[in-house]
Amino acid sequence: MSLPKVLIIGQPFNNNSGGGITQANLFGGWDKDKIAVVCTSHMFNNLNNDICDTYYLLGNDEYKWVFPFNLIQRKTPSGGVKLNDSNSITNAATPTGNTKPSLRKRMVDDYFYPFLEYAGLFHCISKIQLSPRLKQWLDDYKPDVIYAQASSRETIFFCIAMQEYINKPMVFHMMDDWPSTISEKGPFKNFWRKVIDKNFRQLLSRCTVLLSISDYMGEEYKRRYGKDSITFHNPIDLNFWKSFQRTQYQLGTSPRLLYAGRIGLGIQASLESIAQAIDNMNKRDGKQVQFVLQTELKPEWTDQYACVKHQSLVPYKELPKVFAEADMLVLPYDFSDESIRFIKYSMPTKAPEYMVCGTPVIVYAPEVTAIVKDAEKNKWAKLVTVNNVDTLSQAIKEVVDSEEERKQIAQAAIGIAETKFNSVTVRSRFKDVLASVVQ
């Protein structure tokens, strides 16, 4: 098959975000000279150079803030970037690549942006325009198809502007239900929710194909927007993830329940509930179960719980070994209304990775979420769907006490991962979809 030349808008190929990992796994095996990415410099770190080495970084030539906010706008260079084998920059813009948040970034994220959102200004003070430099870069690249993601009003308009200028088919991929949470605060929230809904529908009307991250999302978007979609979740390289696959299910005296990934919106409260549940179980039943958090930062609450052990993130290539060496894995989601709106239709990127490693999985999440519906249907996890520490504690104890249940869960998960998320078959289907829009 002759692969089309793809322009990706919004998401770089990286190993530290669900979108970047999913995108890399979907585009695995694509010709490098037929993939290019347009994105911002703040996302330009921990890149996966195996898939793509051609980027355009959006900077001051494209990002424009209205007065007086333009006076404090940080200066960032614009232009084409070519990566060498070590992921260093060989020309044009020079992003920092620093993943540690600076004081300025923390102030902006924690105070400045929330103020703008509450005041109703966040959705109208900036825009991304097509600069002459960007237009020339697009003219030189000559894509056949656009693959886009967006999560803000300005990126909605940017995708529309790019499609109008390039005049090629656009495929849009929804990773989470951000339209439901994009405007939730301040006196103007209802106004902006209606405006952004209208803008988003304009974007969808320009798309040739809509992709969703789960079947549940596809059903909802059909109801909400009247649009059919094709489900593409994170596919996995079976050989890579099965390299340390667990086959024995006996437990030692101090079994380890592992959570690996991000913390924050939609997860933080449930992680603490898990710690509390394990501490309660250990005290009540004389267990010595450890709750291992493999996260970038150590949450402040962890010192309150004797069972919690924090360890730093490891390189992506080491995850199959880390997952297989754990005795149990947990996928948590929070139960608050805000969290449910954000994660209801999403499937965690790590779900297939957890499933294939052979370690039994516990899902602690609201019943209405896509992950619970999938796990319930396919029997690949122990489910806890009520926000109750005692119920959670009892469920964890049942898994700890039953080797047969651990084995049944793990083997069912392996079977689903091998049939549903095999990168060989998923990538082939993905290539067919993108190729079909340019025929």
LOPA-959399 format. One record per residue (C-alpha): x, y, z; residue in one letter; residue number from 1. Coordinates in nm, 3 decimals. Layout:
<rs>
(r (X; Y; Z); 'a'; NUM)
...
</rs>
This chain:
<rs>
(r (0.000; 0.000; 0.000); 'm'; 1)
(r (0.121; 0.350; -0.085); 's'; 2)
(r (0.092; 0.552; 0.233); 'l'; 3)
(r (-0.037; 0.910; 0.218); 'p'; 4)
(r (0.173; 1.203; 0.330); 'k'; 5)
(r (0.031; 1.304; 0.669); 'v'; 6)
(r (0.036; 1.638; 0.847); 'l'; 7)
(r (-0.031; 1.600; 1.220); 'i'; 8)
(r (-0.170; 1.901; 1.408); 'i'; 9)
(r (-0.135; 1.941; 1.781); 'g'; 10)
(r (0.033; 1.629; 1.920); 'q'; 11)
(r (0.404; 1.541; 1.892); 'p'; 12)
(r (0.533; 1.186; 1.916); 'f'; 13)
(r (0.653; 1.147; 2.274); 'n'; 14)
(r (0.677; 0.892; 2.554); 'n'; 15)
(r (0.532; 1.098; 2.839); 'n'; 16)
(r (0.171; 1.159; 2.734); 's'; 17)
(r (-0.113; 0.925; 2.649); 'g'; 18)
(r (-0.180; 1.106; 2.322); 'g'; 19)
(r (0.185; 1.092; 2.216); 'g'; 20)
(r (0.219; 0.722; 2.298); 'i'; 21)
(r (-0.107; 0.629; 2.126); 't'; 22)
(r (-0.015; 0.832; 1.820); 'q'; 23)
(r (0.330; 0.671; 1.798); 'a'; 24)
(r (0.181; 0.324; 1.820); 'n'; 25)
(r (-0.080; 0.401; 1.553); 'l'; 26)
(r (0.174; 0.546; 1.309); 'f'; 27)
(r (0.441; 0.281; 1.373); 'g'; 28)
(r (0.589; 0.161; 1.044); 'g'; 29)
(r (0.487; 0.472; 0.850); 'w'; 30)
(r (0.746; 0.618; 0.615); 'd'; 31)
(r (0.935; 0.888; 0.807); 'k'; 32)
(r (0.941; 1.122; 0.510); 'd'; 33)
(r (0.560; 1.105; 0.497); 'k'; 34)
(r (0.495; 1.235; 0.850); 'i'; 35)
(r (0.532; 1.589; 0.983); 'a'; 36)
(r (0.396; 1.755; 1.296); 'v'; 37)
(r (0.285; 2.110; 1.377); 'v'; 38)
(r (0.280; 2.170; 1.753); 'c'; 39)
(r (0.380; 2.411; 2.029); 't'; 40)
(r (0.724; 2.415; 2.188); 's'; 41)
(r (0.593; 2.342; 2.540); 'h'; 42)
(r (0.499; 1.990; 2.423); 'm'; 43)
(r (0.837; 1.937; 2.260); 'f'; 44)
(r (1.008; 1.701; 2.506); 'n'; 45)
(r (1.079; 1.331; 2.557); 'n'; 46)
(r (1.027; 1.279; 2.185); 'l'; 47)
(r (1.001; 0.947; 2.006); 'n'; 48)
(r (1.233; 0.997; 1.710); 'n'; 49)
(r (1.161; 0.652; 1.563); 'd'; 50)
(r (0.837; 0.766; 1.400); 'i'; 51)
(r (0.889; 1.129; 1.296); 'c'; 52)
(r (1.175; 1.378; 1.280); 'd'; 53)
(r (1.008; 1.668; 1.098); 't'; 54)
(r (0.833; 1.937; 1.303); 'y'; 55)
(r (0.710; 2.293; 1.281); 'y'; 56)
(r (0.703; 2.471; 1.617); 'l'; 57)
(r (0.434; 2.733; 1.665); 'l'; 58)
(r (0.578; 3.047; 1.823); 'g'; 59)
(r (0.539; 3.422; 1.819); 'n'; 60)
(r (0.489; 3.430; 1.444); 'd'; 61)
(r (0.168; 3.231; 1.491); 'e'; 62)
(r (0.053; 3.284; 1.850); 'y'; 63)
(r (-0.102; 3.628; 1.899); 'k'; 64)
(r (-0.245; 3.764; 2.224); 'w'; 65)
(r (-0.467; 4.071; 2.244); 'v'; 66)
(r (-0.360; 4.386; 2.428); 'f'; 67)
(r (-0.261; 4.413; 2.712); 'p'; 68)
(r (-0.185; 4.040; 2.748); 'f'; 69)
(r (0.055; 4.057; 2.454); 'n'; 70)
(r (0.284; 4.268; 2.672); 'l'; 71)
(r (0.354; 3.970; 2.899); 'i'; 72)
(r (0.349; 3.705; 2.627); 'q'; 73)
(r (0.660; 3.491; 2.644); 'r'; 74)
(r (0.878; 3.507; 2.334); 'k'; 75)
(r (0.913; 3.171; 2.163); 't'; 76)
(r (1.069; 3.113; 1.820); 'p'; 77)
(r (0.874; 2.977; 1.525); 's'; 78)
(r (0.992; 2.756; 1.245); 'g'; 79)
(r (1.073; 2.417; 1.105); 'g'; 80)
(r (1.272; 2.170; 1.312); 'v'; 81)
(r (1.462; 1.862; 1.201); 'k'; 82)
(r (1.568; 1.608; 1.462); 'l'; 83)
(r (1.882; 1.403; 1.439); 'n'; 84)
(r (1.917; 1.054; 1.587); 'd'; 85)
(r (1.976; 1.189; 1.938); 's'; 86)
(r (1.660; 1.405; 1.930); 'n'; 87)
(r (1.864; 1.725; 1.931); 's'; 88)
(r (1.770; 2.018; 1.710); 'i'; 89)
(r (1.955; 2.070; 1.385); 't'; 90)
(r (1.797; 2.396; 1.274); 'n'; 91)
(r (1.531; 2.664; 1.326); 'a'; 92)
(r (1.351; 2.693; 1.661); 'a'; 93)
(r (1.521; 2.587; 1.981); 't'; 94)
(r (1.280; 2.464; 2.251); 'p'; 95)
(r (1.416; 2.398; 2.595); 't'; 96)
(r (1.301; 2.038; 2.633); 'g'; 97)
(r (1.295; 2.090; 3.010); 'n'; 98)
(r (1.020; 1.885; 3.174); 't'; 99)
(r (1.056; 2.035; 3.523); 'k'; 100)
(r (0.799; 2.315; 3.565); 'p'; 101)
(r (0.951; 2.655; 3.640); 's'; 102)
(r (0.812; 2.898; 3.897); 'l'; 103)
(r (0.674; 3.110; 3.613); 'r'; 104)
(r (0.495; 2.809; 3.461); 'k'; 105)
(r (0.348; 2.707; 3.797); 'r'; 106)
(r (0.222; 3.062; 3.855); 'm'; 107)
(r (0.069; 3.074; 3.507); 'v'; 108)
(r (-0.094; 2.730; 3.535); 'd'; 109)
(r (-0.213; 2.765; 3.895); 'd'; 110)
(r (-0.326; 3.129; 3.903); 'y'; 111)
(r (-0.314; 3.318; 3.574); 'f'; 112)
(r (-0.501; 3.071; 3.352); 'y'; 113)
(r (-0.766; 2.991; 3.618); 'p'; 114)
(r (-0.830; 3.365; 3.657); 'f'; 115)
(r (-0.869; 3.406; 3.281); 'l'; 116)
(r (-1.107; 3.111; 3.268); 'e'; 117)
(r (-1.322; 3.239; 3.555); 'y'; 118)
(r (-1.335; 3.589; 3.405); 'a'; 119)
(r (-1.446; 3.452; 3.068); 'g'; 120)
(r (-1.130; 3.574; 2.893); 'l'; 121)
(r (-0.944; 3.249; 2.837); 'f'; 122)
(r (-1.133; 3.162; 2.520); 'h'; 123)
(r (-1.090; 3.496; 2.342); 'c'; 124)
(r (-0.755; 3.657; 2.429); 'i'; 125)
(r (-0.536; 3.457; 2.191); 's'; 126)
(r (-0.538; 3.299; 1.849); 'k'; 127)
(r (-0.306; 3.095; 1.629); 'i'; 128)
(r (-0.268; 3.233; 1.280); 'q'; 129)
(r (-0.098; 3.097; 0.970); 'l'; 130)
(r (0.219; 3.302; 0.936); 's'; 131)
(r (0.403; 3.343; 0.604); 'p'; 132)
(r (0.677; 3.120; 0.746); 'r'; 133)
(r (0.428; 2.845; 0.829); 'l'; 134)
(r (0.257; 2.873; 0.491); 'k'; 135)
(r (0.588; 2.833; 0.313); 'q'; 136)
(r (0.671; 2.529; 0.524); 'w'; 137)
(r (0.331; 2.375; 0.438); 'l'; 138)
(r (0.379; 2.454; 0.068); 'd'; 139)
(r (0.715; 2.277; 0.075); 'd'; 140)
(r (0.583; 1.971; 0.261); 'y'; 141)
(r (0.265; 1.921; 0.050); 'k'; 142)
(r (0.061; 1.684; 0.271); 'p'; 143)
(r (-0.209; 1.452; 0.136); 'd'; 144)
(r (-0.416; 1.434; 0.456); 'v'; 145)
(r (-0.443; 1.608; 0.794); 'i'; 146)
(r (-0.459; 1.413; 1.121); 'y'; 147)
(r (-0.564; 1.653; 1.396); 'a'; 148)
(r (-0.632; 1.684; 1.766); 'q'; 149)
(r (-0.759; 1.994; 1.946); 'a'; 150)
(r (-0.864; 2.081; 2.300); 's'; 151)
(r (-0.929; 2.456; 2.305); 's'; 152)
(r (-1.117; 2.720; 2.109); 'r'; 153)
(r (-0.799; 2.859; 1.955); 'e'; 154)
(r (-0.686; 2.515; 1.838); 't'; 155)
(r (-1.032; 2.450; 1.691); 'i'; 156)
(r (-0.996; 2.761; 1.477); 'f'; 157)
(r (-0.637; 2.673; 1.393); 'f'; 158)
(r (-0.738; 2.329; 1.262); 'c'; 159)
(r (-1.010; 2.491; 1.051); 'i'; 160)
(r (-0.764; 2.748; 0.913); 'a'; 161)
(r (-0.508; 2.479; 0.830); 'm'; 162)
(r (-0.766; 2.269; 0.649); 'q'; 163)
(r (-0.887; 2.571; 0.451); 'e'; 164)
(r (-0.533; 2.662; 0.346); 'y'; 165)
(r (-0.410; 2.310; 0.263); 'i'; 166)
(r (-0.746; 2.207; 0.115); 'n'; 167)
(r (-0.694; 1.839; 0.191); 'k'; 168)
(r (-0.908; 1.583; 0.381); 'p'; 169)
(r (-0.894; 1.605; 0.760); 'm'; 170)
(r (-0.918; 1.317; 1.009); 'v'; 171)
(r (-0.993; 1.426; 1.366); 'f'; 172)
(r (-0.916; 1.205; 1.667); 'h'; 173)
(r (-1.093; 1.254; 2.002); 'm'; 174)
(r (-0.881; 1.134; 2.295); 'm'; 175)
(r (-1.107; 1.255; 2.579); 'd'; 176)
(r (-1.433; 1.444; 2.618); 'd'; 177)
(r (-1.280; 1.791; 2.664); 'w'; 178)
(r (-1.587; 1.969; 2.514); 'p'; 179)
(r (-1.776; 1.868; 2.830); 's'; 180)
(r (-1.523; 2.028; 3.065); 't'; 181)
(r (-1.380; 2.319; 2.866); 'i'; 182)
(r (-1.603; 2.581; 3.033); 's'; 183)
(r (-1.710; 2.499; 3.389); 'e'; 184)
(r (-1.628; 2.807; 3.595); 'k'; 185)
(r (-1.724; 3.171; 3.622); 'g'; 186)
(r (-2.035; 3.377; 3.536); 'p'; 187)
(r (-1.983; 3.330; 3.160); 'f'; 188)
(r (-1.947; 2.952; 3.156); 'k'; 189)
(r (-2.283; 2.884; 2.990); 'n'; 190)
(r (-2.216; 3.143; 2.722); 'f'; 191)
(r (-1.877; 2.998; 2.636); 'w'; 192)
(r (-2.003; 2.640; 2.646); 'r'; 193)
(r (-2.257; 2.724; 2.376); 'k'; 194)
(r (-2.007; 2.922; 2.169); 'v'; 195)
(r (-1.740; 2.650; 2.180); 'i'; 196)
(r (-1.997; 2.382; 2.102); 'd'; 197)
(r (-2.090; 2.575; 1.789); 'k'; 198)
(r (-1.722; 2.621; 1.695); 'n'; 199)
(r (-1.649; 2.252; 1.749); 'f'; 200)
(r (-1.941; 2.149; 1.530); 'r'; 201)
(r (-1.796; 2.373; 1.258); 'q'; 202)
(r (-1.470; 2.183; 1.286); 'l'; 203)
(r (-1.641; 1.845; 1.272); 'l'; 204)
(r (-1.831; 1.950; 0.960); 's'; 205)
(r (-1.497; 1.994; 0.782); 'r'; 206)
(r (-1.368; 1.647; 0.877); 'c'; 207)
(r (-1.381; 1.356; 0.637); 't'; 208)
(r (-1.343; 1.100; 0.914); 'v'; 209)
(r (-1.390; 1.123; 1.292); 'l'; 210)
(r (-1.197; 0.885; 1.518); 'l'; 211)
(r (-1.282; 0.816; 1.883); 's'; 212)
(r (-1.080; 0.659; 2.164); 'i'; 213)
(r (-1.350; 0.411; 2.271); 's'; 214)
(r (-1.670; 0.256; 2.142); 'd'; 215)
(r (-1.857; 0.427; 2.425); 'y'; 216)
(r (-1.729; 0.767; 2.308); 'm'; 217)
(r (-1.834; 0.683; 1.955); 'g'; 218)
(r (-2.188; 0.607; 2.069); 'e'; 219)
(r (-2.207; 0.934; 2.264); 'e'; 220)
(r (-2.070; 1.147; 1.980); 'y'; 221)
(r (-2.319; 0.993; 1.740); 'k'; 222)
(r (-2.596; 1.098; 1.978); 'r'; 223)
(r (-2.450; 1.440; 2.056); 'r'; 224)
(r (-2.315; 1.553; 1.718); 'y'; 225)
(r (-2.483; 1.319; 1.472); 'g'; 226)
(r (-2.142; 1.198; 1.354); 'k'; 227)
(r (-2.025; 0.841; 1.303); 'd'; 228)
(r (-1.675; 0.760; 1.425); 's'; 229)
(r (-1.423; 0.478; 1.411); 'i'; 230)
(r (-1.264; 0.358; 1.734); 't'; 231)
(r (-0.885; 0.361; 1.760); 'f'; 232)
(r (-0.734; 0.312; 2.103); 'h'; 233)
(r (-0.368; 0.260; 2.190); 'n'; 234)
(r (-0.239; -0.052; 2.008); 'p'; 235)
(r (0.053; -0.245; 2.157); 'i'; 236)
(r (0.358; -0.426; 2.022); 'd'; 237)
(r (0.294; -0.773; 2.161); 'l'; 238)
(r (0.658; -0.882; 2.136); 'n'; 239)
(r (0.772; -0.577; 2.333); 'f'; 240)
(r (0.511; -0.601; 2.608); 'w'; 241)
(r (0.527; -0.980; 2.643); 'k'; 242)
(r (0.906; -0.981; 2.686); 's'; 243)
(r (0.867; -1.012; 3.066); 'f'; 244)
(r (0.510; -1.144; 3.076); 'q'; 245)
(r (0.411; -1.280; 3.417); 'r'; 246)
(r (0.316; -1.649; 3.431); 't'; 247)
(r (0.331; -1.725; 3.806); 'q'; 248)
(r (0.077; -1.591; 4.056); 'y'; 249)
(r (0.206; -1.688; 4.397); 'q'; 250)
(r (0.258; -1.396; 4.635); 'l'; 251)
(r (0.541; -1.323; 4.875); 'g'; 252)
(r (0.499; -1.188; 5.225); 't'; 253)
(r (0.480; -0.827; 5.106); 's'; 254)
(r (0.288; -0.814; 4.774); 'p'; 255)
(r (0.300; -0.498; 4.564); 'r'; 256)
(r (0.003; -0.317; 4.409); 'l'; 257)
(r (0.139; -0.074; 4.148); 'l'; 258)
(r (0.001; 0.242; 3.994); 'y'; 259)
(r (0.221; 0.394; 3.722); 'a'; 260)
(r (0.139; 0.716; 3.539); 'g'; 261)
(r (0.011; 1.067; 3.587); 'r'; 262)
(r (-0.151; 1.219; 3.891); 'i'; 263)
(r (-0.398; 1.506; 3.903); 'g'; 264)
(r (-0.743; 1.567; 3.754); 'l'; 265)
(r (-0.959; 1.258; 3.757); 'g'; 266)
(r (-0.717; 1.035; 3.951); 'i'; 267)
(r (-0.578; 1.197; 4.266); 'q'; 268)
(r (-0.866; 1.132; 4.507); 'a'; 269)
(r (-0.899; 0.766; 4.411); 's'; 270)
(r (-0.527; 0.708; 4.456); 'l'; 271)
(r (-0.554; 0.826; 4.815); 'e'; 272)
(r (-0.861; 0.606; 4.868); 's'; 273)
(r (-0.657; 0.307; 4.752); 'i'; 274)
(r (-0.383; 0.392; 5.002); 'a'; 275)
(r (-0.641; 0.420; 5.280); 'q'; 276)
(r (-0.805; 0.091; 5.179); 'a'; 277)
(r (-0.474; -0.097; 5.182); 'i'; 278)
(r (-0.368; 0.052; 5.516); 'd'; 279)
(r (-0.703; -0.051; 5.665); 'n'; 280)
(r (-0.671; -0.403; 5.523); 'm'; 281)
(r (-0.315; -0.443; 5.648); 'n'; 282)
(r (-0.413; -0.340; 6.000); 'k'; 283)
(r (-0.736; -0.541; 6.004); 'r'; 284)
(r (-0.615; -0.863; 5.846); 'd'; 285)
(r (-0.245; -0.867; 5.926); 'g'; 286)
(r (-0.141; -0.816; 5.563); 'k'; 287)
(r (0.175; -0.644; 5.440); 'q'; 288)
(r (0.056; -0.520; 5.100); 'v'; 289)
(r (0.251; -0.225; 4.957); 'q'; 290)
(r (0.097; 0.043; 4.737); 'f'; 291)
(r (0.368; 0.153; 4.495); 'v'; 292)
(r (0.323; 0.486; 4.316); 'l'; 293)
(r (0.545; 0.530; 4.012); 'q'; 294)
(r (0.478; 0.895; 3.934); 't'; 295)
(r (0.673; 1.204; 3.835); 'e'; 296)
(r (0.606; 1.378; 4.167); 'l'; 297)
(r (0.535; 1.232; 4.508); 'k'; 298)
(r (0.187; 1.340; 4.624); 'p'; 299)
(r (0.184; 1.528; 4.955); 'e'; 300)
(r (-0.068; 1.290; 5.113); 'w'; 301)
(r (0.148; 0.977; 5.076); 't'; 302)
(r (0.330; 1.024; 5.407); 'd'; 303)
(r (0.001; 0.969; 5.591); 'q'; 304)
(r (-0.015; 0.603; 5.480); 'y'; 305)
(r (0.234; 0.338; 5.590); 'a'; 306)
(r (0.170; 0.120; 5.284); 'c'; 307)
(r (0.269; 0.378; 5.022); 'v'; 308)
(r (0.606; 0.356; 4.851); 'k'; 309)
(r (0.700; 0.615; 4.588); 'h'; 310)
(r (0.938; 0.547; 4.304); 'q'; 311)
(r (1.046; 0.764; 4.015); 's'; 312)
(r (0.936; 0.719; 3.656); 'l'; 313)
(r (1.144; 0.482; 3.448); 'v'; 314)
(r (1.222; 0.489; 3.074); 'p'; 315)
(r (0.938; 0.361; 2.860); 'y'; 316)
(r (1.143; 0.061; 2.745); 'k'; 317)
(r (1.159; -0.064; 3.107); 'e'; 318)
(r (0.783; -0.066; 3.167); 'l'; 319)
(r (0.715; -0.428; 3.056); 'p'; 320)
(r (0.954; -0.551; 3.326); 'k'; 321)
(r (0.815; -0.312; 3.591); 'v'; 322)
(r (0.453; -0.408; 3.520); 'f'; 323)
(r (0.525; -0.782; 3.514); 'a'; 324)
(r (0.721; -0.771; 3.840); 'e'; 325)
(r (0.430; -0.611; 4.030); 'a'; 326)
(r (0.186; -0.850; 4.195); 'd'; 327)
(r (-0.119; -0.643; 4.103); 'm'; 328)
(r (-0.185; -0.331; 3.895); 'l'; 329)
(r (-0.454; -0.070; 3.951); 'v'; 330)
(r (-0.635; 0.165; 3.712); 'l'; 331)
(r (-0.818; 0.434; 3.914); 'p'; 332)
(r (-1.053; 0.714; 3.820); 'y'; 333)
(r (-1.212; 0.967; 4.054); 'd'; 334)
(r (-1.584; 0.971; 4.134); 'f'; 335)
(r (-1.650; 1.348; 4.133); 's'; 336)
(r (-1.888; 1.493; 3.874); 'd'; 337)
(r (-1.607; 1.699; 3.717); 'e'; 338)
(r (-1.382; 1.395; 3.686); 's'; 339)
(r (-1.656; 1.179; 3.538); 'i'; 340)
(r (-1.733; 1.440; 3.271); 'r'; 341)
(r (-1.366; 1.446; 3.173); 'f'; 342)
(r (-1.287; 1.073; 3.171); 'i'; 343)
(r (-1.625; 0.911; 3.111); 'k'; 344)
(r (-1.565; 0.814; 2.749); 'y'; 345)
(r (-1.186; 0.770; 2.760); 's'; 346)
(r (-0.977; 0.455; 2.783); 'm'; 347)
(r (-0.641; 0.495; 2.957); 'p'; 348)
(r (-0.346; 0.454; 2.725); 't'; 349)
(r (-0.189; 0.213; 2.972); 'k'; 350)
(r (-0.491; -0.021; 2.983); 'a'; 351)
(r (-0.374; -0.256; 2.701); 'p'; 352)
(r (-0.019; -0.237; 2.838); 'e'; 353)
(r (-0.140; -0.347; 3.180); 'y'; 354)
(r (-0.355; -0.620; 3.028); 'm'; 355)
(r (-0.088; -0.795; 2.823); 'v'; 356)
(r (0.186; -0.800; 3.089); 'c'; 357)
(r (0.020; -1.087; 3.276); 'g'; 358)
(r (-0.025; -0.907; 3.607); 't'; 359)
(r (-0.383; -0.903; 3.742); 'p'; 360)
(r (-0.556; -0.564; 3.715); 'v'; 361)
(r (-0.793; -0.392; 3.957); 'i'; 362)
(r (-1.013; -0.115; 3.813); 'v'; 363)
(r (-1.144; 0.138; 4.065); 'y'; 364)
(r (-1.371; 0.375; 3.874); 'a'; 365)
(r (-1.732; 0.492; 3.832); 'p'; 366)
(r (-1.966; 0.244; 3.666); 'e'; 367)
(r (-2.050; 0.491; 3.386); 'v'; 368)
(r (-1.694; 0.508; 3.249); 't'; 369)
(r (-1.574; 0.345; 2.928); 'a'; 370)
(r (-1.303; 0.149; 3.107); 'i'; 371)
(r (-1.551; -0.013; 3.345); 'v'; 372)
(r (-1.788; -0.101; 3.063); 'k'; 373)
(r (-1.505; -0.263; 2.865); 'd'; 374)
(r (-1.361; -0.449; 3.165); 'a'; 375)
(r (-1.708; -0.570; 3.266); 'e'; 376)
(r (-1.784; -0.692; 2.916); 'k'; 377)
(r (-1.453; -0.873; 2.865); 'n'; 378)
(r (-1.379; -0.981; 3.226); 'k'; 379)
(r (-1.019; -0.856; 3.223); 'w'; 380)
(r (-1.012; -0.685; 3.566); 'a'; 381)
(r (-1.141; -0.696; 3.920); 'k'; 382)
(r (-1.399; -0.416; 3.932); 'l'; 383)
(r (-1.480; -0.176; 4.214); 'v'; 384)
(r (-1.738; 0.077; 4.096); 't'; 385)
(r (-1.855; 0.241; 4.419); 'v'; 386)
(r (-1.672; 0.519; 4.599); 'n'; 387)
(r (-1.633; 0.335; 4.926); 'n'; 388)
(r (-1.304; 0.258; 5.099); 'v'; 389)
(r (-1.438; -0.049; 5.283); 'd'; 390)
(r (-1.570; -0.202; 4.959); 't'; 391)
(r (-1.241; -0.129; 4.789); 'l'; 392)
(r (-1.045; -0.278; 5.078); 's'; 393)
(r (-1.251; -0.598; 5.063); 'q'; 394)
(r (-1.201; -0.630; 4.686); 'a'; 395)
(r (-0.824; -0.592; 4.717); 'i'; 396)
(r (-0.823; -0.854; 4.995); 'k'; 397)
(r (-1.013; -1.096; 4.772); 'e'; 398)
(r (-0.753; -1.061; 4.499); 'v'; 399)
(r (-0.468; -1.096; 4.747); 'v'; 400)
(r (-0.623; -1.408; 4.903); 'd'; 401)
(r (-0.710; -1.593; 4.580); 's'; 402)
(r (-0.436; -1.712; 4.347); 'e'; 403)
(r (-0.702; -1.861; 4.120); 'e'; 404)
(r (-0.878; -1.525; 4.079); 'e'; 405)
(r (-0.548; -1.349; 4.004); 'r'; 406)
(r (-0.470; -1.609; 3.737); 'k'; 407)
(r (-0.817; -1.592; 3.578); 'q'; 408)
(r (-0.810; -1.211; 3.559); 'i'; 409)
(r (-0.460; -1.205; 3.411); 'a'; 410)
(r (-0.523; -1.471; 3.148); 'q'; 411)
(r (-0.848; -1.309; 3.036); 'a'; 412)
(r (-0.669; -0.975; 3.005); 'a'; 413)
(r (-0.390; -1.126; 2.796); 'i'; 414)
(r (-0.641; -1.280; 2.558); 'g'; 415)
(r (-0.828; -0.950; 2.507); 'i'; 416)
(r (-0.503; -0.756; 2.457); 'a'; 417)
(r (-0.379; -1.002; 2.198); 'e'; 418)
(r (-0.699; -0.996; 1.992); 't'; 419)
(r (-0.820; -0.637; 2.036); 'k'; 420)
(r (-0.504; -0.426; 2.070); 'f'; 421)
(r (-0.246; -0.606; 1.857); 'n'; 422)
(r (-0.053; -0.328; 1.683); 's'; 423)
(r (-0.007; -0.534; 1.365); 'v'; 424)
(r (-0.380; -0.556; 1.294); 't'; 425)
(r (-0.475; -0.215; 1.441); 'v'; 426)
(r (-0.207; -0.031; 1.240); 'r'; 427)
(r (-0.318; -0.203; 0.921); 's'; 428)
(r (-0.675; -0.087; 0.979); 'r'; 429)
(r (-0.553; 0.263; 1.069); 'f'; 430)
(r (-0.350; 0.286; 0.747); 'k'; 431)
(r (-0.654; 0.176; 0.548); 'd'; 432)
(r (-0.867; 0.451; 0.702); 'v'; 433)
(r (-0.618; 0.731; 0.630); 'l'; 434)
(r (-0.545; 0.600; 0.281); 'a'; 435)
(r (-0.917; 0.580; 0.199); 's'; 436)
(r (-0.974; 0.955; 0.250); 'v'; 437)
(r (-0.725; 1.052; -0.022); 'v'; 438)
(r (-0.838; 0.806; -0.289); 'q'; 439)
</rs>
